[in-house]
Amino acid sequence: MLADRFGLAVEFEPGGILYKETISQPVEGVGHFEPLRHYAEVHLKLEPLPRGSGMQFAANCREEELDKNWQRLIATHVEEKEHRGVLTGSALTDVKVTILTGRAHVKHTEGGDFRQATYRAIRQGLKSTESVLLEPYYSFILQVPMEYVGRAMTDLEQRFARAESPQFATTAAREMATITGKAPVATMQDYVSLVHAYTKGLGHLTLELWGYDECHNPAEVIAQMHYDSEEDFRNPTGSVFC
């Protein structure tokens, strides 16, 4: 249809996994941006939040230390982009960012200086604490005949699922077991067809996106990504001094 209507040659490949990153411990990040005739410094506190919280922002800085207008500018720069983690370059989530203090120069500070200092403060903080790789999880409901419970539980364990104890119920035809829990999207993508195959069409698997949680194989994913935070020039981790 795409070829006929729009002349587009499209190929389809297996989908990939969209990873995210967070942190495990609070940390203070400092960003200093001072090339010639520019100046800004920002101190931010980064704190981990519960899963699914997203990014949050707060300020704990007196106006005597940094004018309110500069604080609002820093807040804008924190919220205006999707910040990247330092493990794989994936989007940062479940982190609270708080302004602690900052510095400006009466003559040399411009708005773009605080943008650079803010970005660098976040990245420097991430480099100074332990980052955690997150991956998407499904919540699942697996229904299989009684005789396949052992096979189902073994499969779920091999796929790094966190399953509850099976619940049994008798229907008019046979006794069925229901297993619920959550599992990584990466390990469950092909499991629907496998359930149909080994239960001869009698089993049923329902998957629903649950959210993000710790990655089951972070070392393997990080190695595959080949990401070097020090070589990511669009998201620098260091400060600039005159």
Residue, then its C-alpha position, 0 to 999 in steps of 0.5 A: m500500500l505504501a509503495d502503490r500510494f506513495g512510491l515508498a520502498v519499505e522493509f520491516e524488521p524485528g522491533g527493538i527495545l527502547y531502554k531508559e536510565t535512572i540513578s540509585q543514589p542521590v548526588e550533586g552535579v556541578g556544571h561550569f561554563e566559562p569560555l571567553r566572555h561567557y559565565a554561568e555555574v549551576h549546582l543541582k541535586l539529582e535524586p532517584l524516584p519510584r518507578g514510573s515517576g518520570m522527571q520532576f523539578a524543584a528549587n532550593c536556592r535563595e534569591e540572595e545566592l541566585d536571582k529568581n530570573w536565573q533560577r527560572l531559566i535553569a528550570t526551563h533548561v532542565e525541562e526543555k529536553e530529554h536528558r540522556g543517561v551515561l550507560t547507553g545514552s538512553a532517556l533519563t527518567d524517575v529522577k528529581v532535579t533540584i536547584l541548589t545554587g548557581r552563579a552569574h556574572v553581571k557583564h558576561t552571563e547570557g541565557g545560553d550560558f545557563r543552558q550549557a551549565t545546566y546540561r553539564a551539571i546533570r551529566q556530571g552528576l550522572k557520572s558521579t553516581e551509580s546509574v541503573l538501566l531500565e527496560p519495559y515490562y509486560s504484565f501478563i495473564l497466562q492460562v494453560p491446561m493443568e498438564y502444561v503448568g510445569r512447562a509454563m513455569t519453566d518457560l517463565e523462569q527462563r524468560f526472567a518473569r516474576a510470576e505468582s503461584p498458579q491459580f486453578a479452576t475447573t471448566a466444563a472441558r478441563e482443569m485450567a491454571t492461571i498464572t499472573g506476573k510481569a516479565p521483560v518485553a524483550t523476552m516475551q515478544d515471541y512467547v504467544s505463538l509458543v504457548h499456542a504451539y505447546t498447548k495445541g491451541l488451548g492456552h492463552l496469553t494476555l500481555e499489557l505494557w506495565g512500565y519500566d523496571e531494572c533490566h534483566n541483562p544490563a551488562e549485555v545490553i550496555a556492551q551491545m550499545h557501544y556507548d561512550s559518554e565521553e565521546d557524546f559531544r552533543n551531551p558533554t559531561g565536563s565543564v568549560f573554564c577560561 
